């Protein structure tokens, strides 16, 4: 299910919990809703609400940190591509074919990240570098430097290319991170039980109904943010691919 579908489902469940609490208030005998029961339910609901708030806060913080880390990884990869191209330009005309191959490798890389990762495609296929990327990497090792400067540039270029490959693999590895389904189900269950407690002792009126709707929207919105940031290459908040697409300008003829 998509983040929007899960957040909408949680919204419906929370409002369903409020409706269930209202029905229970009418169905249960009065001695089940005395002051002692009210104290126990309210104290228990406060405990569950505190736990839920802590979990939601930690999950939002973790998802935001992961999202920013992957966005910085993309920026670092784009910067390394520019650096590698500049090194090859300084190396000399012998490296021009590698620079052309490097440009041809960018679009397949973008497709891998924003296509296969965004759609949760086959990870084994996605983790393999494209043909152009592999050819460019091997061609770097086959360069035959003639001067000390070229030898130094070749060494730096190979290290930079290795850093690019490492960043790519890190992005694919981090794409496996996500909230386990049982964890998410328990969190939604906690929130639903809180809404049950809201209406168990208090009758509903138009004002309280509107308030419950906004509270449920806020809670389901928090779940949406967590799930959406956990999919940085897909959805409404995906990382822009513009940095990679525009990293290298076309070579002059």
C-alpha positions in Angstrom: 0.0 0.0 0.0 1.1 3.5 -0.7 1.7 6.1 2.1 -1.5 7.9 1.2 -3.5 4.7 1.3 -2.1 3.7 4.7 -2.6 7.2 6.2 -6.2 7.3 4.9 -6.8 3.8 6.4 -5.4 5.0 9.7 -7.6 8.1 9.6 -10.7 5.9 9.0 -9.7 3.5 11.8 -9.2 6.3 14.3 -12.6 7.8 13.5 -14.0 4.3 13.7 -12.5 4.0 17.1 -14.3 7.2 18.1 -17.6 5.8 16.8 -16.9 2.6 18.7 -16.3 4.5 21.9 -19.6 6.4 21.5 -21.5 3.1 20.9 -19.9 1.5 23.9 -20.9 4.5 26.1 -24.5 3.8 25.1 -24.4 0.0 25.3 -22.5 -0.5 28.6 -24.4 -0.4 31.9 -23.9 2.6 34.1 -21.8 0.8 36.8 -19.3 0.0 34.0 -18.8 3.8 33.4 -18.5 5.0 37.0 -15.8 7.3 38.3 -13.4 4.5 39.0 -13.6 3.1 35.5 -13.3 6.6 34.1 -10.1 7.2 36.1 -8.6 3.9 34.9 -9.4 4.5 31.2 -8.2 8.1 31.2 -4.9 7.2 33.0 -4.4 4.3 30.6 -5.2 6.4 27.6 -2.8 9.0 28.8 0.0 6.4 29.1 -0.8 5.1 25.6 -1.0 8.6 24.2 2.4 9.5 25.7 4.0 6.3 24.2 2.4 7.0 20.8 3.6 10.6 20.8 7.2 9.6 21.7 7.1 6.9 19.0 5.7 9.3 16.4 8.3 11.9 17.3 11.2 9.5 17.1 9.9 8.0 13.8 9.6 11.5 12.2 13.0 12.4 13.4 14.5 9.2 12.1 12.7 9.4 8.7 13.8 13.0 8.3 17.4 12.2 9.1 17.4 9.3 6.6 15.7 11.4 3.9 18.3 14.2 4.3 21.2 11.7 4.3 20.0 10.2 1.0 19.5 13.6 -0.5 23.0 14.6 0.5 24.3 11.3 -0.9 22.7 12.3 -4.3 24.3 15.7 -4.1 27.7 14.2 -3.2 27.4 11.8 -6.2 26.7 14.7 -8.5 29.6 16.7 -7.1 31.9 13.6 -7.6 30.7 13.3 -11.2 31.7 16.9 -11.9 35.1 16.4 -10.2 35.7 13.2 -12.1 34.9 14.9 -15.4 37.3 17.8 -14.5 40.1 15.4 -13.7 39.6 13.6 -17.0 39.6 16.9 -18.8 42.9 17.8 -17.2 44.3 14.4 -18.0 44.2 15.1 -21.7 42.5 14.2 -25.0 43.1 10.5 -24.3 40.4 10.6 -21.7 37.7 12.2 -23.9 36.1 8.8 -24.8 35.8 8.1 -21.1 34.1 11.5 -20.5 31.6 10.6 -23.3 30.9 7.2 -21.7 30.5 8.9 -18.3 27.8 11.2 -19.7 26.0 8.2 -21.3 26.0 6.5 -17.9 24.1 9.3 -16.0 20.6 8.6 -17.5 20.7 4.8 -16.7 21.8 5.8 -13.2 18.8 8.1 -12.8 16.5 5.4 -14.1 17.9 2.9 -11.6 17.4 5.3 -8.7 14.1 7.0 -9.5 12.7 4.1 -11.5 13.5 0.8 -10.0 14.0 2.1 -6.5 11.0 4.4 -6.6 8.8 1.5 -7.8 10.5 -1.0 -5.4 11.8 -3.0 -8.4 14.1 -6.0 -8.3 17.0 -5.0 -6.0 19.5 -7.5 -7.5 19.0 -5.9 -10.9 19.1 -2.3 -9.6 22.3 -2.8 -7.6 24.2 -3.8 -10.8 26.0 -0.8 -12.4 24.9 0.1 -16.0 27.0 -1.0 -18.9 28.3 2.5 -19.6 29.2 3.0 -15.9 31.2 -0.3 -15.9 32.9 0.5 -19.2 33.9 4.0 -17.9 35.3 2.5 -14.7 37.3 -0.2 -16.5 38.6 2.4 -19.0 40.0 4.5 -16.2 42.2 1.6 -15.2 43.3 1.1 -18.7 44.6 4.6 -19.1 48.4 4.7 -19.7 49.8 7.8 -18.1 52.9 9.2 -19.6 53.8 11.9 -17.0 53.8 12.1 -13.2 50.9 14.6 -13.5 48.8 12.1 -15.5 49.6 9.3 -13.0 48.4 11.5 -10.1 45.3 12.5 -12.0 44.5 8.8 -12.9 44.9 7.8 -9.2 42.5 10.6 -8.1 40.0 9.8 -10.9 39.9 6.1 -9.9 39.3 7.1 -6.3 36.6 9.5 -7.2 34.9 6.9 -9.4 35.1 4.5 -6.5 33.4 7.1 -4.3 30.6 7.4 -6.9 30.1 3.6 -6.9 30.1 3.6 -3.1 27.4 6.3 -3.0 25.3 4.4 -5.4 25.5 1.3 -3.4 24.7 3.2 -0.2 21.6 4.6 -1.7 20.4 1.1 -2.7 21.2 -0.3 0.7 19.3 2.5 2.5 16.3 2.0 0.3 15.6 -1.3 2.2 15.0 0.8 5.4 11.3 1.2 6.3 8.8 0.7 9.1 8.0 -3.0 9.7 4.4 -3.7 9.1 3.7 -5.1 12.6 5.3 -2.0 14.1 3.0 0.2 12.0 0.0 -1.9 12.8 0.6 -1.6 16.6 1.1 2.2 16.3 -2.2 2.6 14.5 -3.9 0.3 17.0 -2.6 2.5 19.9 -4.0 5.6 18.1 -7.3 3.9 17.5 -7.6 2.9 21.2 -7.0 6.5 22.2 -9.9 7.6 20.0 -12.1 4.9 21.6 -11.3 6.4 25.0 -12.1 10.0 23.8 -15.8 9.1 23.3 -16.3 6.4 25.9 -17.3 8.9 28.6 -18.1 12.1 26.7 -21.1 12.5 24.4 -20.5 13.7 20.8 -21.7 17.1 19.5 -20.8 18.9 16.2 -17.9 20.7 17.8 -16.3 17.6 19.3 -16.9 15.7 16.0 -15.0 18.4 14.0 -12.2 18.4 16.7 -11.9 14.6 16.4 -11.7 14.8 12.6 -8.8 17.3 12.8 -7.0 15.3 15.5 -7.3 12.2 13.3 -6.1 14.1 10.3 -3.1 15.3 12.3 -2.2 11.8 13.5 -2.7 10.2 10.1 -0.7 13.1 8.6 2.2 12.3 10.9 2.1 8.6 9.7 2.0 9.9 6.1 5.1 12.0 6.6 7.0 9.1 8.1 6.1 6.7 5.3 6.6 9.3 2.5 10.1 10.2 3.7 10.9 6.5 3.8 10.5 6.5 0.0 12.8 9.3 -1.1 12.8 8.3 -4.8 9.0 8.1 -5.2 5.9 9.9 -4.1 5.1 13.6 -3.3 8.4 14.3 -1.4 10.9 12.5 -3.6 14.4 13.8 -4.0 15.0 15.8 -7.2 17.0 14.1 -9.9 18.0 17.5 -11.4 21.4 17.6 -9.6 22.5 14.4 -11.4 20.8 15.1 -14.7 22.6 18.5 -15.0 25.9 17.5 -13.4 27.7 17.1 -16.7 27.1 19.4 -19.7 27.4 18.0 -23.2 31.0 17.9 -24.6 31.8 20.4 -27.3 32.2 18.8 -30.7 
